[in-house]
Amino acid sequence: MSRTEQWVVHHVTLQQVESHREDGEAPPWWAINAIEKLEDRPVEDGTAGTDRPFTCYEAWRLRRALSEYAEQPETPEGDVAAAVSLVRRLDETFVEPPTALG
């Protein structure tokens, strides 16, 4: 993932955590895992579409969150482009959503 893509993923997952905490709920484990994985990954300037840093469930929850973020009118154009690119790569990498999400 590029630096911009990593930032968008971090931003979107952090929004998920904060939203749940504001509602008095436990943060979603998949978002916490994604943030931890991002913080443990080296930042790359290019895009690496072949690595699979997320589990299938994490990827599909992230895909859903990125899609929602990209559709918000206040989302900056650069973030929209990064989110859409990531959604496409997740679709290519993870062929079907896990049964629990289908």
Sequence and secondary structure as in RCSB ss.txt:
>XXXX:A:sequence
MSRTEQWVVHHVTLQQVESHREDGEAPPWWAINAIEKLEDRPVEDGTAGTDRPFTCYEAWRLRRALSEYAEQPET
PEGDVAAAVSLVRRLDETFVEPPTALG
>XXXX:A:secstr
 BHHHHHHHHHHHHHHHHHHHHTT    HHHHHHHHHHHHS  BSS   S   S HHHHHHHHHHHHHHHHSTTS
 HHHHHHHHHHHHHHHHHS S  TTT 
